Amino acid sequence: MAMAHSQPLAQRYGAVGAYIGLMDRFSRLLAYVAGVLFIAGVTVICQMVFVRYVLGMSTSWQTEFTVLAVTAAMLLGSPYVLMTGGHVAITILPDALGGFARRLMQLTAALCGLAFCAALAFAAWVYVWEAWEGGWTTGTVWNPPLWPGLVPMAVGATQLSLQYVAEILRGEG
């Protein structure tokens, strides 16, 4: 029996295991991207402080870049947080109930999360498309196109939806 657990997930559970493994790998990849974006945001903030307070010059793009980078990091990192169980949860009632009631509550919560994230993903992709087609910009001094700043919301919500499905299939949703 111990031998079965040493096999890769895809071999133990076929297509379902392959799906779970793929979603886990993609969520992990997005977490690395999120880390790079967060570091970029912090680096640009440091550069902005240096330019403003040491060199006495004005800044134009740094604040907006940092907001976009750190927000993208949060959105792209959220599937990994779900996968690792790093989200905040109040589990006093499910823990007290245990067994079937606990699993039912977890499944219900996961299905609600999936429904919300799927709706968010759909709306986010529509928003990205409208920004692309309309040539929308941020309207700030820097004024970059808006759609690149919206893509992380669409990708993050889509992957979060797919990760919810993986967690449900894994039996931890």
Residue, then its C-alpha position, 0 to 999 in steps of 0.5 A: m500500500a505504501m508503494a501506491h503513494s510513492q507513484p506520481l499522482a497521474q499514475r495513481y489517479g489517471a486523467v484526474g491525477a494528471y489534471i491535478g498535477l498540471m494545475d499544481r505545477f501551473s499554480r506553482l509557476l504563477a507563484y514564482v512569477a508573483g514573487v518576481l513581480f513583488i520584488a520588482g514592485v519593491t525595487v521600483i519603490c526604492q528607486m522612487v524614494f532615491v530619485r525623489y528624496v536623494l536626487g530631488m527629482s520628480t517621478s512619473w511612472q513608479t507609483e503606478f508600476t508598483v500598484l500594477a506589479v504588486t496587485a498582479a503578484m497578489l492575483l497570480g499568487s492566489p492559486y498557489v495559496l489555495m493549493t497550499g492551504g495558506h488562506v485564512a480560514i475559520t474552521i472551528l465549526p467544521d473541526a467540531l463536526g468532523g467526518f461527513a459534515r466537515r467534508l460537506m461544508q468544505l465542498t460547499a465552500a469550494l463550490c461557492g469559491l469556484a462559482f465566484c472565481a469563474a464569474l470573476a474570470f469571465a468578467a475579467w477576460v471581457y474587461v481585458w478584451e474591451a480595454w484592448e479593443g478600445g485602446w484604453t489607457t490608465g489616464t495617468v501621467w505615465n498613461p500606459p495601455l490598460w489591458p496589460g494591467l488587467v491580464p493578471m486579474a484574468v489569468g489569476a482568476t482563471q487559474l484560481s478557478l481551475q485550482y478550485v476544481a483540482e482541490i475538489l477532485r483531490g477531495e480537499g475542497 
